[in-house]
Amino acid sequence: MRLTIAMGADFNYADKVETLIKSIMSHNRSCDFYLLNQDYPQEWFRILNQRLECLESKIYDIKVNNRSVHDYQTLEHINYAAYLRYFIPDLIKEDKV
């Protein structure tokens, strides 16, 4: 059974996203990761997918073009990217995420 995992982050959290993926992959194979974002470069996804390929896994670039997330209330420790997860049901067509 494939795991389907969705995340929302901006590129400032790239190292944390990579750490999360490494942690999950240390105990699993065959995972589909969906990263809801607005600013991750394609090169980042290409490199990460090369690493995930031997583990039968993949990460998908899900761009959220809705600029209104920047208008949501933020705090020092919560930026607009926390709200990207609200778009999971609209953008990821999987039975279970």
N, C-alpha and C positions, 0 to 999 in steps of 0.2 A: 504494500500500500504506500503510495506517495504522500508525503507530507506537503501541505500547501501553507506557506507562511507569508503574511503580508506585513510590510513595515512602511512607515512614513518618516522621511528625514530630509534635511537639506545637506548639502555637500560638506558643511562644517562638521557633520557627524559621520563622515565616511569611515573613519577608523573604528568607531563604535559599531557601525553596521557590519564591518568586516569581522570584528571580534565576535559579534553575535552569530554570524554565519559559521565561523570557525568552530565555535562552541557547539552549535547544533550539529555540524557535520562530523564532529568527533564521536558522536553516538548514533548517527543516522546515515543512510544513503537514500538516494532517489527522492530528493526534495525539490520543490518548485518555490522559489522566492520571488515575491513581487515587491518592488520598491517604488512606492508612490513618492514622487519628487518633482521638483521644478528646475533643478540646476545640476544634476549629475551629468558628466560628459559621457558620450558613447564609448570612449576609449576605456573608461573605468569598467563598464559592463563587459566589454570585449575581453579584457584581461581577467576579470573575475570568472567569466564563463569558461575561459580556457582552464582555469584551475578547478572549477566544479565539474567539468566534463568527465574526468576520471572517476568521479563519485556518482555518476549518473544523475547529476543535478543541474539546475539552471536558475539564473536570476533574470527577471524580466524588468525592463525599464517602463514604468507606467507614469507618463507625464501628466500632471494635473495642471491644466492651463487656466483654471479658475483663479483669477487674481484676487477675488474677494477674500480668500483665506488670509491675506495680509491685513485685512481690516478687523479680524477677530482679536479679542483682547489677549494680550500676551503679558507675561511676567518675566522677571529676570531669568528664571530657570525654565520657562516654557515659551518657545517662539512659535511662529505661524506653522511650522512643519508638523507640530503635534496635531493640528487640525486636519492634516491630509488623510488621516485614517478614517475620517467621516465619509470619504469617497469610496471606500472598499466595496460596499455592496453595488455601487454603480459601475465600477471599473473592472472588477475581477469577477469573471463568470465561472466560478467553481462551486461545487456543492457544499464544501466545507473548507473554511479558511481559518 
